[in-house]
Amino acid sequence: MARLVARALRLERSALIQTGSPQRRYCLSYLASALLWKGSVLLVVPELIQEWLLQVEIPRLQAWMGTDKAVAIGDRFVDELFQGLLITSPQSWLADRLEGQGRFPAGIPTIIDGADDLESWTRDRLTACLQPVDWDELMQRCPDQADAIRDARVRLTKAIFQHPPNPYQCCLLEKPEQEILQTLYEQLGMRNRLAIQDAKDNGSQLCELPAPIPIAWKNFWHQWQESAQLMWAAIARSQGQFSLFCGPVEVATALEKVWLQQPVVVIGEALDLERSASIYRQQLGLGDLTCIKFSPDRQRELIQLYLPDRLPMPNTPQFQEMLKQQVQMLLKIGANLNTPVILLVGDMPLKAQLGAVLAAEFGSRVQVETTKMDGNGILVSGWEFWRQHHGAFPAPQLLMIATLPIPSLEDPLVAGKVAYYKQRRQDWFRLYLLPAALRELQRAIAPVRESQGVVALLDNRVNHRSYGRQVLSALSPFARINYLDATWFSSPNSLPEDNWL
């Protein structure tokens, strides 16, 4: 991998690398190439990783290689003559590239680590938000329109709270609700105000604007004018409040111009099932570039996959009871494990129900989405929590998966994205739902590979749906088992070789 990164720096040809391993396994590869490179390099990496690299990995690597390349952390190049390694956050880099802030010179070779989250980082950056406090600020800036603002807020509150409650605490803004906002903007003369304000921002002295529009409302309006936008409300029913959001359905259009500004090395753990990463590149607007994919080591990273057949399907009434029985049996077999047992449940109500049922039997060992656990604890977690916090746990020897992490159509935001694909007559399952599920699945089981532990996949759709082969390919390499045996946790390599895949 170090040679591949060095080649990309030397030839200034962009590359995409799928490591198949957790971040701490591969970071030295790109660091070695960046520190040996004669020119400046920009490293885009999440803030949680930055200090670890700067305080631990880079000093050790510099001492071992005998290099003294300058290394800094910041949100801009302080000196155009800087020839070292500058580490910055995805948020700072995206803000500069998407908004043309000029804090990072064009043409600097850029390494992006953790690119599994690049799409969500970009969408977050491009999403405008109106919080409850922004309404109050708007009334203070426009006192002559206070009644109109208050009336629009009341009407929006009534319309939004008429949406049926859902576990995701949000809803898409329908046309009547959007029209309330549109009418408010017209009453405020928002278009003219913003045109005048933009002219003043650009240095014109001929414009008079008695009260500038608050920046949150300005950003929301500008984002709303872009094409292919999704508008939704996050609802706090207990407080009687809501927040409005407007963000892009897809980020490829915004990112296409970014990739032209410098050569990039995009690095992620599991970006796509295929080496060419065609779906991932389409979603991120990446053009032609060198694509490499490393596979987990069959000898050292093999997992044991418990995949029973004849279980009820997740959408049947019998599934929940059978799931409880399977989880209870697995916990009893793994009773002597000295590492936490992980149970991943995507369905929010089911997660709470399973947590309560298991707590009644196993007591305080059972915790729901917390990093404060005993060595033999049982963690009931959603996919997002596990993705963000799995580094706080030792490598688990048993990880149970209730259902595949296919985004739920009950989530209004997922439904909105699916509608976008349908409008364009595209295969929304193959292009959106399935790739998202496979990426989440691969990242979730990566810690289990370190212990060569057991992954219990209790979703029978893998056995009976056409996409089951792709799910198994994403889990490979594994030794498949369809029975329960306490010896699983005593000798991980004792399985018959003909079970390997």
N, C-alpha and C positions, 0 to 999 in steps of 0.2 A: 504493500500500500504506500509506503514511503516513496518508493521509486515512481509510482503512478502520480503521486502528488507533485514530486519534483519534475516529472515530465510535463505536467500541466503548467507549472510555473515557467519552465524553460521555453516551451513552445507557445505559451499564451493561448492554449486551447482549453476550453472549458471541459469539465469532466463531472460525472456523477458516479459516486461510489456508495454501494450498499454493503455495510460491514457485516451484518448478521450477528453483531456482538454488542454488548453494552458499551457505553461511551468510555468508561475508564479503561477498557481493553485496548482501544485503538488510538487514543489521543496522541500517544508518543509518535505514531507514524507520521501524522501531518505536522506535528511540532518539529520533528527532526528536519523535515524538508524545508519548513518555513525558516528555521534558525540557520540553516546552511545556505539559503538563497541569498544572493549578493544584494538584492534590492529590497524595497519596502514590501511588506505583506500585511494585509488586513485580515484579521481573524474575527469572525462573527460567531459568538457563542453565548449561551444564556448566562445571566449574571451569577447564578448559583455555581457555575463551573469556573468562572473567571478567577476568583481568588485562589481556588485549588490549583489551577494551572500556574498562576503567577508565584504562589508561595511554595509549592511543592514540586510539581513536575518539571517546570521550566528550569529552575536552578539546578536540579539534579541532572537534567539532560545537558545543560550548558557545561557543567563541570565534567561530565563524562566525555562529551565530544570536544571539549577544549575551545568552545566558541564564546564570543563576548558580544553578540548582536544585541543592540538596544531593544528593550521590551517595555511597552507602556500600555496602560489602560485609559481609555477616554472616549468621549463622544464626538471627537473631531481630530484632524491632523493639526497639531499646533505649529508645525513647521513644514513647509513644502519640501524641504531638503531632508526630512526625516527618512532614514533608510532602514529602520528597524521593523519590529513586529508590533503592530498596534492591535490591541484586543478591544472590541466594542460589543455592545449588546445588539440583539436583533432589532429591538425597538428603535435604537438610535440610527442604525444603518438603514432600516426601512424608511424611517422618517426623512432621512437625507435623500435617499434615492427616489422615493415616491413624490416628495414635495420640492425637490430641487433646491435644497438648503445650501449646498456647496460646502459642506463641512468635511467631506472626503473627496479628494481629487479623483477625477475619472482615470481609468486605465490602471489602477492599482490592483494587482492580483489579489483575489478575495477568496478565503476559505470559509464556508458556512457549515458549521457543525450543528448537529441536532436538527437537520432539515426535515425530519419526520413532522415537525410542528410548523414548518415554514408557511403552509397555507393558512393555518389558524392565526399565526403571528400577523400575516399580511391582512387578513380579514379584520382582525381586531384594530389594526392601525387605520384601516379605511372606514371603520364604523363610527358614525356620529351618534351622540347620545344627548337626550334632554332629560335631566334629573328634575325632581319636584322643585328644588330650589331655583332652577332656571326660570320657572314661571314667575316666581316672585321678583327676580332680577329684571325680567322683561317688563313687568308692571311698573317697576321703579324707573326704568329707562323711558317708558312710554306712558306716562300717567294719563294723557289724554285718551288713551285707548284701554284703560284699565278695565272698564266694563266689558268690552269685547273680549279681552284676554280671559277674564274671569268666567265669562259665559262659555267660551270655547273649552276651557279646562273642565267645567262642570259637565258639559255635554260629552266630552271625551271620557271622563270618569264613568259616567252612566253607561256609555256604550261598551267600554272595555270590560267593566265589571259584569256585564250581561253574558260574556263568554263563559261557557262551562268551565269549572275548575279542572285543572289537570296537574299531574305530578311535576311538570316542568315549570309551573308558575309563570307562563307566558302565553301570548296569543299573537297571531298575525293581525296587522291592521287591515281591515276590510275597506272596501271602497267608500262607504259612508263615513267611516272614521278618518280616512285620508282627506275626504272633502271638508271635514271640519277644520283640519289643519290648513288646507289650501285656502279656505275662506278667511281664516285668521291672517295668513300671510298677505292676502290681498287687502284686507282691512288695514293692516299696518303699512301698506305700501312697501312691503318688504323688498320687492324687486328694485324699486327706485332707490330706496335707502341703501341697499347693498351696492348698487351701481355707483352711487355717490361715495359711499365709504371706500369701495375698492379704488376709486379715482384718487381719493385723499391718501390712501395707503401707498399709491404709486407716485405721490409727490405733487399732485395737481393742487394749485392754490385757488382754483375758481369754484370750489365746491363748498357748500355750507351744509353741515349736518348737525342739528341741534343736539341729538342724543344718539350716539352710535349703538347699533344693534349688538347685544351681547354675543360674544364669540361662539358660544354653544349653539345659539340659534342660527348664526351665520353659517357655521360648519354643517349643521343639519340641513339647512336649505340647499347649500351647494352639493352635498352628497345626494340629496333627493333628486337633483336635476340630472345626475348621472344615469346611464342606462342600466338595466338589469339589477335593480335594487330590491332588497327585501326590507320591509318595515314591520316592526313588531313592538309589543309592549311587554315589559317585565312587571308582574303584578305582585304587590305586597298587600294582600287582602286584609290582613289583620290591622294594617295601618291606614287602609283606604287610600293608598297611593300607587302610582305607576311611574315607570320610566320608559321613554320612547327611544327606539334605536332604528337606525337606517344604515344598512351595509350592503356590500355587493354579494350577489349570489355566487359569482365566480371571480377569481383573482387573476386569472391568466392574462386578461386584457391589460391590467395595471402593471403586471410584472414583465410583460414582453419587452417594454422599453428599458427596464432595469438591466436585463441580461446583456444589452448592447453596450453598456457603459464600461465594462471591465471583464477580463476573464475570471471565471468562478470555478471553484471546486465545491460541489454540493455533496455533503456527506451525511448519511443517515443510517439508522440501524436496519429498518425494513421499510423501504419506500414503495416497492412494487414487487409483485410476485415474479415478474419477468425481468431478465437482465437488462433488456432495453428500456425498462421503466416507461413504456409508452403512455400508460394511463396517468402516471404521476407527472410526466413531462407535459402532457396535455392540460392537466389541472393547474400547473404552475407556469404555463406559457414558455417552457424551455424548448429550444429548437434542437438542432443537430449538435451532439456532443458525445464524447467518449463515455461509454457506460460500462461499469464493472460491478459485478456482484460476487461477494464472498459467501460461501455456505458454512454453516456450523460444522465443526469437526465431528466426524462420525464416532470417533473413539472417546473424545473427552466431553462432548456436549450432547450426547444422546439422551433423550428423555424417555421415560416409560409412559406410554399413553394408554390409559384405561378408557375404553370406548365401548360401553355395553350396547347391545342391540335390544330391540323389542321394548324399549322405553316409550312411554306415551310422548306424542309430539307436544312442544311447548304451548301450543294454542288449544290444547284439550283440557277438560276439567280434571282429568286424572293426573296431569303432569305434576302439579304442586305436591301432592301427597307422595308420589313416587320419588320426586326429587328429595324430599325430606328423608325418606328411608335410605336412599343412596348416600346422602351426606352423613347421616348418623352412622351407617355401617363403615364408611371410610374413616370417620373420626375414631371409631372404636379400634379399627385395625391399626391406625397410626397413633394410638394413645401414648406410645413411648417416645415419640419424636421429641427432640430437644430444640427444634426450631418452630416458629409459628406456622400454623396451618392457614392457608389463604382460601377463602371462598369468594369468588367473583360473581356478582349478581347485577345485571344491568337494569332490571326492572325495579323501580324505586319502591313500590308497595311490597313486592315480594322480598326485597332486601330487608325491609323492616320486619316482616313476618318471620322470615328465617332467623333473623337475629334474636327475636323473642323466643321462638321455639327452641333454638339451641341453647340460649341462656337458661331456660328452664331445666335443661338436662345437664349442661356442663358448667353452669354457674358463671362466676366472674372471669373464667378463661375466655369467654366470648366477648368480643368488643366490635363495635361497628365504626369503621373509618376513624381509627386513631393510631398514632405511632407509638403510644405508650402501652407496651404490651410485655407480658412475661415471656420467658423463653419457650414455653409450651402453649402459648395463647392461640386463640382461634379468631382470625380477623375476617369479618364479613364486610366486603368492600364493593363499591362500584368500580367501573373500569377507569374512570378519570382519576379517582383517588389513588388507585394502585399505580397508575402510570406516573403520577407526580411524586409518590412517596415510597416506591419500592426500594429505593436506595437506603432508606432508614432501617430496613430489615435485613437479617442474614438471609442467604439464599435458601428459599423454602424447599423442603423435601416433598411436600404435598401441596398442590394447587388444584382446587376444584373449580370448574367452570359450569355454571348453571345453564346458560344459553350462549350461543354465539353472539358476539358484540355487533350485530347488525343494527345500525341506527333505526330507532323506532319511528314509524310513520305517525304515531300518536304525539310525537314531539312536533309542535307547530313549525319550528325552524327546519326540521328535516322534511316535513311535508311541503314547505315552501320551495326548498331546493329540488325536490322530486318533481313538483309542478313545473319548475323551470326546464328540467330535462324533457318532460312530457310535451311541453309547448314546442320544443325543437325536434320532437319525434326521435329522441335519442334513448338508448337503453339505459334507463336510470338505475337499474339494479346492477348491471355489469360495470357501469362507468362510475357509479357513486357508492351505493350501499355496500356491495361486496368488497371493493378495494379498501374502503374504510374499515370494514370488519377484519379483513386479513391483516392490515397494518396493526390494528389494535391487538389482535391475537398474537402476532409474532413478538411484539414488544412486551406483552404481558408474561409470556412464558420464558423470556430470555433469562431471568434470574434462576429459574429452575434448572436450566442447562448447566449452571455452575455446580450444582449438587448432583446432577444426573438423577433428579428426583422424578416424582410421579405427577403427571397432569391427568386429572380425571375430567373428561369432557362428556357432560351428561345431556347433550343436545342430540337427539336421534336424527335430526335433519342431515347430519353429516353422512349417515348411512343410507339415506333414502332420497336425497335431493341431488340434482345434477351438479350443483356446485360443490358437493362433498369432496370430490377429487382435488379441487383447488384448496380447500381447507386442509386436507391431509398433506398436500404439497407444502403449504405454508408451515406446517408443524414438523416437517422432516428435518433431520433424521430422528426416528423414534422406533421403539420396540412396542408393538401393539399387544395389549392384553384385554381380554373380555371377561376376566374373573377376578375375584377378590382374594388376596393372599397376603398374610402378614410378612412374608419373606421379602416383599417388595423393598422394604426399607432397611434390609440388612445387607443385601448384595446386589447393587444396581446393575452389575455387569454379568449376572448369572443367567440371563435370559437366553433361550435358544436362538441361535444365529438366524434361523429361517424366519423369525418374527421381525427382523430388522427391515426398516424401509428408509 
